[in-house]
Amino acid sequence: MGPELHLQMMTSRHDEFIAEATEYRLARAAEAVRKIRSGGERRRALRLFGKTVSA
């Protein structure tokens, strides 16, 4: 493998790792916000008579 191809492959993998890390951080931040908004516990929604009732 030539040095130019190797450098291009390393650069491409680096960009992929950065994109994955960004997605992971965004997912973790969204999960933290959901937990804060729900008071730290998950709620289930029940559908009764066409209305949604939090249980």
Residue pairs with C-beta under 8 A, 6 or more apart in sequence:
1 9
43 54
43 55
44 54
44 55
45 52
45 53
45 54
45 55
46 52
46 53
46 54
46 55
47 53
